[in-house]
Amino acid sequence: RRVDRELLVRKLGIELMVPLRWRNETLGMVLLGEKITGTEFTSEDVALLNNLGSQMGVSLQNALLLRDRVKVARIEEELNLAHQIQQTFLNGEIPPLPRCEVHAVNLPSRQVGGDYYDVVPTPDGSFLVAIADVAGKGVPAALLSSMLQAALRTQARSVESPAEILRNINALVYRSTAVHQFATFFLARVSPDGRRMAYANAGHNWPAVLRKNGEREWLKTGGTILGIMEDVAMEEGVLSLTAGDVLVFYTDGISEATNAEGELYTEDRLIDFVAALPPALNPEAIAVSILREIERHLGRLEAQDDRTLVVLRVQEAARDGIVTDEPREEVAAL
């Protein structure tokens, strides 16, 4: 602007401004004062300085691009490390469980996701099943999910009640995270004989129980999501389990998968699909079938959210406490 030019000339003694340009974009300016010789800048001087300015603009742009590439490479390296760490605690082998078989799978929509699941055996023979969905994506969400895992495993041996564990985790999340960070969390404890399950649902998608006789039940009992309020009320539900029962735990990347027409897959559709599967399928085959169905629903679209799925099946108990395996069907790779 004219005022700016007058300021530069009058206050700073600037005689000539040479733009540093790259592809019609001005990256900066070189400000020149009076020549040592005291003479004025000639047209030849201006032409030479403009050429030098163009070359300096190219060099400056290359330096900026190199800086950005180094920054991107560093971020990629950090994300790869975060992905490896996350997959280590998400894809660990699930140990043999009394009278139950469990299969879990996690498919992040990005390099690092915000979903979390866990299966934690305890010394008394019972085991915990957990599934959670952390708000957001990327490294912050992954850090919070790792905090949830640590908090759960710390309490697994000493606190029996799922509702009390979730109240304790809520207090930790509330005190230790930013305002915008929160998580939904479903936690259940299955008894050593596999016949009873206590659970609490902190705002998570309702898991479903599909009985061998065709009955269905949604697991809703619990309270609000974790991290919003310091003190939360958390109720606890109790469920009787019988041989052949199938429990499906999932995150909203499954139930809210959206196709090109904007149609959600929905919880009811998910459970209708599982109910129609052959009754002899083991949890891994059920999970593979569900994920294939979600891919079919998505069509040409990519998943926009993490997909996490845990399937539990209560097995038949034979004499002397030995668990008998029911017939399995071959499971093809996804």
N, C-alpha and C positions, 0 to 999 in steps of 0.2 A: 504494500500500500504506500501512497505518497508520504503519509506521516511517518511511517517506518523508515522510508528511504532518507527523509530529511534528518531523522534522529541518527541514523547510521553515519551520514555524511558530517553532520554538525558536531555530534558528541564523540564519535569514534574515529572520525577522519577517514572513513572508508571511501576509496576512489572507484573501486570496481568490484562487482560481485559476479563470480563465475559459478554457474550451476553444475552440480554433479548429477548427471542424468544416466538412466538406464531404461531403455525401451519406453521412452516418452514419460518416464516417471522421475521426478526430482527427489533424489535421495538426500541432498544437502547442498550447502553453498560454501565456496571458498571466498573469504572476504579479504580484499587487498587494499592496503593503504597507499600512500604516496610513493612513487618510484624513488629509489635512492638518488637517481640522477636529477630528480626534480622536474623531469619532463612529463608530459601527458602520455597516457596509453594510446598507442596508435592502433589502427585497424588490424595491422599485422600482429601486434601484441594480443589483441582481443581474440583473433582467430586461433593463434597458438594456444592461448590459455583455455579457450573453449574445447579444443582438441584434447588438451591435457585433462580437462575436467571430465570429458567423456570417458577417457581411459581410467581415470580415478573412480568414476561411477561404476564401471564394470568390475574393477578390483574390489571396491567396497561391497558390491552386491554378491560377488563370489565369497567374500569373507563372511557375510551375513548368512548365506546359504550353508556354508561349511559349519558355522556355529549352530544353525538350526538342525543340521544333520547329526552333529555330535550330540545335541540335546535329545533328539528323537531316539538315537541309538542308546543313550543312557536310560531313557524312559522304557524302551523296549526291553533292555536287559533287566531292569527292575521288575517289570511286569512278568517277564519269563520266570524270574526267581520267585515272585509272589505266586504265580500259577503253580510252579513245582511244589512249593510249600503247601498250598491249599489242597492240591490233588493228593499229597501224601496223607493228610489227615482225613480227606473225604473218601479216598478209594482204598483205605486199609481193608484187609481181609476181615470179614465178620466171623467171629469164632463160633463153634458149634453151640447151640442153645438148647435147653431142655424142652422137649416136646414142641418146639417151634422152629420153623425155617424162615429166614429173612434174606431178602435180596434188595440192594439199594443201588441207585445210579444217579449221577449228577452230570448234567450237560449245561455248562455255562454258556450264555449267549455272547459273552465277551471273553477275553483272555483270563480275566479274574472276575468271579461272580460273587453274589451276595447270599446264595442259598447255603444251608448247612444241614447235615444230618449226622446222626451218630447212633451206634448201638454199643451199650456199655454193660458188660457182665459185672456182677457184684459178688462178694465172697459168700453171701447166703444162698446163692444159686438163682436169684432173680436177675433180671436185666432191664436196663432202660432203653427205650426207643425214643429218639428225639428228631424233630424236623423243624427248621426255622427258615424264615425269609427276612433278610436284612434290607432295610430301605437303601436304595442307591445301588451303584455298581462300582467296579474298580477296586483299587487298593483300600480306600476307607471302609467299604463294605466288607472286604476280606478280613481286615483287621478286627472289625467288630464280630464277625462270625468266629474268628479264632478265639476272641475273648469269651464268646458264648460257650465254645467247646471247653475251654479251660475251666470256666466257672461250673459247668455241669460236671465234669470229671472230678473236680475238687470235692463236690458234695455227694457224689454217687454212693460212696461207702458210708457216709455218716448221716445223711438225711434221707429218710425213707419216703416221705410224702412228695409226690411230684408238684403239688400246689405250693408247698413250702419252698422247694427248690426254685420254682419260677419266681416266687416273691423275692427271694434272695438275689436271683439274677437281675430282676427288675431294678432293685435298689442299686446294684453295681452299675448297670447300664445308665441309669439316671444320673449317678454321680460322676461317671467317668467319660461321658461322651458329649458331643455337641447337641444343641437343641434339636437339630433336624435329623439326628440319628435315632432310629428305633427299630424294633424287630417284632415280627409275629413268631410265636413259638408253641409247638405242641410237644408235650412230654408225657410218656407213659412208663409205668413199671409193671412188668409181667412177673407173676409169682413163680417160684421155683418149679411148681408142678404144671405150669402153663395153663392153669384153669381160671385165673383171676387177673384182671388188669385194672390198676388204678391210673387215672390220667387227669391232666389239666390242660386246657386249651387257652393260650394267651393270644386271642385274636387271629389265630391261624385258620387257613382253609379247613373246613370240617373233614377230618378223616372219615372213612366209611367202613363199616363192618358188614360183610356179606356172609350170612349164615348158610350152612349146608342145606337147610330146609327152605331156602329162598328168601328168608326175612332179611331186611336191611336196617341199619341203624347209623345215624350220624353222630359223631362224637363232638358235641358242642360245649359241654360243661367246662367252665374256667373263668376267664376274666378278660381284661383289656390287654392291648399290645404292650410290650415291654419298652420302658425308657421314656414314657410320656409323663407319668406322675411318679413321685417318690414312693408313695404308699398305695398299693393296689389290693383290692379284694380278689382272692383267687379261690374259686370253689373246686372241688375234686369229685370226679365221677368214678364209679366202679362198674366194671363190666365182667360178666362171666363168659369164659371162652370154652368152646367145645370143639372136638375134632372136626376138621374140614372147614372151620371158619377162616375167611380171608379178610385181612385188614389192609386197606390201601391208604397210605399217607402221601401227600403230594403238595407241591407249591403252586402258586397261581400261574406259573409258566406252563403248566399242564392244563388247568381248567380254563384259563383265559387265553389260550392260544387262538390267534385270530387269522382267518383266511383272507383271501383277496376281496371277498364280498363284505368284510367287516364282521363276520359271524364268529362269536365266541364258541369255544368247544363246550364249556359248562360242566359243572360237577355232576349233574344228573346224567348227562350223556356219557361221562366217564364211567360211572357206576353201572349204567345199563350195558355198556360195552363189556366190562369185566364180568358181569352176571351172565352174559351170553357165551363166555369162553368155556371150553371143555372143563368139567369139574376136576379132572386129574392133573391139570397143569400145576407145575411147581412155581414158586415166586419168581424165579428168573424168567421163565417162559411168559408169565403174566406181564412182567415189566417190559419185556421185549415187545410183546403184542401191543401194549398201551403206547409205547413210544412210536411204533410203526403207525398206529392209528392217528397219533398226533401229527406225524409227518404227512400222512395222507390228507388230513384236514388242512394243514398249512399250504399244501400244494407247492406252488413255485416260490412262495414267500419264505424268508428265513425267520427263525424264531427271534422274537424281540426281547425275550426274558429268559432267565435261567429256568431250566426244567429239572426238578428233583423229584424222585419217586422212591418210596420205600414200600415193599410188599411183604406182609407177614402171613404165614399160613400155619394154622395149628395142625400138628400131625396126629395120627393115631398112636396111642400108647399100647404096646404089646405087653406080654407078661414079663415079670421081673424088671419092670421099668425100662425096657428096651424100646426105643422108638422105631417103628417100622416105616420104611419109605414107601410112598405110594407110587404107582407107575408114572414115569416121566415121559414127556415128549421131547424130541430133539429140539434144541434151541439154536436157530441160525443166527449168525452175526448180523448186527444192524447194518 
